[in-house]
Amino acid sequence: MRLGEKLRYLRLVEGTLRGIGREMTQQELARALQQELGGGLSQSYLSQIESGMRPHLTNSSRMMLARFFKVHPGYLVDDPEGYHTELTSDLRALEDRLDQWLINGAEEFAGDPEVSHSLLLAAKHYDTRKCLALLGAILEAPELMERLSEVLKPARGPSSRRDGARNRSAVANR
């Protein structure tokens, strides 16, 4: 895959993750880079990259885009000749399915911003499977979950703990 195709793909994924329902435009990306990272690339520069007129990025541009999209900087180069993307491993296919499942869940639970945001964060993480496995480990240690909840979300009151206990008993009775 060429660098320009990768950038277009990342704009599509980012638009989905941000709830836009479409790919981010080059102009939206340029504005987001400026607002969120304090620096940026122009829309025309992004257009040159995507059209292939500028086949390489400067190191600072590559690092900025990698940080924004949360990808490894090495991803933002042309794939070597003969590289086939369809030869992805089963693990990568699992990650992609998990990411899509989490994104769909975030859209379904858009009325609950905290849950929706959490699902998107997990989907956007470079190792989604590890995030979910960690969540499972935390839930297997209820005292750890309670302590983490107190430390990370101190505004939550006892009612959320009761709801969690009620949900656990409902799941156990299935």
N, C-alpha and C positions, 0 to 999 in steps of 0.2 A: 504494500500500500504506500502511496506517495504521501509526502508530508501534507500537502494541501488537502488530500482526502481525509487524513487523520484529523486535521483541524476542523473540517466540516463535520465529521462524526462527533468530535468532542463538543462542538456547538450544539448539535442535536441532543446529545445526552444531557448537557448542562441545562438546556431549555426544559427538558423533561423533568430533571431534578428540581428545578426552580418553579415548577408548576405552570410554566408558560404554555405548555401544550403544543409547542413547535420548537424548532431550533432557534437558538439565539441568533439575532442578526449580527453581522460584523460590527455594526455601529453599537449595538447593545453590549457586545463583548468589549469593545474599546472603552465604553463608559464604565462598565463593571471593573475592568482592570484599573482604571484611574481611581474610582471610588473605593474599591476594596483593597488594592495593593499600593495605592499612592503613586503609581507610575503607570505608564501605559504604552500601548501601540496604537497607531492611527488605523482608521478603517481602511485607508488605502494600502497601508503596509500589510494588513491582514488579507486584503484582496489579492495583492501580489503573491503572497504565500500560497493562497488557495488556487490561484490560476496557474501556478508553476513558474511565473515570471521571476520569482525569488525562491530558488530551490533550497536555500539554506537559511537558517536563523543565526543571528548573533548569539553568543553564549548568554548574554543578559536577557534577550528576548525569549530564548528557550527556557531559561530558569523561571522567568516570570509566568509564562504560559503553563509550565509544569506545576508551579505552585498554585496557580489559579484553578487548573483542572484536576489537581491532585493526582498527577501521573508522574512516572519516572521520566526525568529529562531525556533519557535514551529513547523513549517512545517517540519523541518529536524529531525524528529523522526519517528519511526514506528507508523502507525495508530493503534489504539486499536483494540483488537479482536472484530470482529463483525461489524466493521466500513465498510460501503459500499460507494464507491466513486460515484456510479451511482445515489445516492440520492442527487445530487446537486440541489440547488435551481434554480428557473428560473432566478434570478439575476446573479448567477454565470455563467449560460449558456449564458446569455446576454453578460457578461464580456468576456467570451471566444470567442464568435462570433465577438464582437467588436475588440478584440485583433487580431484575425485572419484577419479581414477586413483591419485593419490598417497595419498589416505586409504585406499583399498582395499589398496594396496601396503604401507602401514604396518601394517594389520591382518594381512596375509599374513605379514609378517616380524616379527611381535610377539615372536618368540623371539630376535631380535637387537635389543635395545633401542636401540643407537646408530643403526642403519639406520632403524628404525621412527620414532624421534624426529626424525631428519633429514627423512624424508619428510613427517611432520606439520608440521614447521617450514616447509618449502617450500609445502605446501598452504595454510597459514595466512597466508603472506606476501601482502600486497596485490597483488603483481605476480609471480605464479607463473611465468609465461612468462619473465620477465626472470631469475628465479633459475635456471631450467633452462638458459637461454642462457649465463648466466655460468658455470655448471658446465661446459658444453661448451667454452667459451673456456679455462677453467683446464685441462681435460683435453687440449686441443690443445697446451699448453705444459707438457710433463712436468716440466721443471725448476721451473716455478712451482708445480705441484701438490706436488712433493717439498718445496719450501721452505715452502709454506703448511702442509703436514702437519707439518713439524718445528716450526714456530712455534705453530700452533694446537693440535696434539695431540702434545706432546713425549714422552708416555709410550709412544707407538707405537714398537715396535722394528723392526728390519730385516725381520722375517718378513712384516709387512703390506706392505712394499714388494715383496717377492718375490711375494706373492699377487697384488698389483696387476699386476706384470709378467706373471705367468702368465695372468691374466684378459685382459690386452691381447692377448697372443699367441693365446689361444683365440678371441677375437673376430675378430682379423685373419685367422684360418684358416677362418672360416665361409664 
